């Protein structure tokens, strides 16, 4: 497995390959969408992980976005991170000598979640009711 050594290398790889990597993810990670009315969230069941799109965070921000800091709902994003860290096509996003080694891999996952939500109109599935 080849990993980058620094943020600069990971950033360069991310910048130069973002669209191609997103296309790979969108093609390979097809999920089954499940609106869960009782939680007002959309769960997308992928092979090996689940992404939960929520109505908003505690401040009412981020409607239709997955949240890293929501215990339980974020576990699928962590599972996806682990999957991508083992895939040689994505390992150059890991800045192996940095404290925040997964910064660009997490950025790509966030990009994927946004693209997936947009392509599947996830936000419109979430209720506007309180």
ABEGO torsion letter per residue (X at the ends): XBBBABAAAAAAAAAAAAAAAAAAAAAABBBBBBBBAAAGBBBBBBBGBBBBBBABBAAGBGBGBBBAABBGAAAAAAAAAAAAAABAAAAAABBAABABAAAAAAAAAAAAAAAAAAAAGAAAABBABX
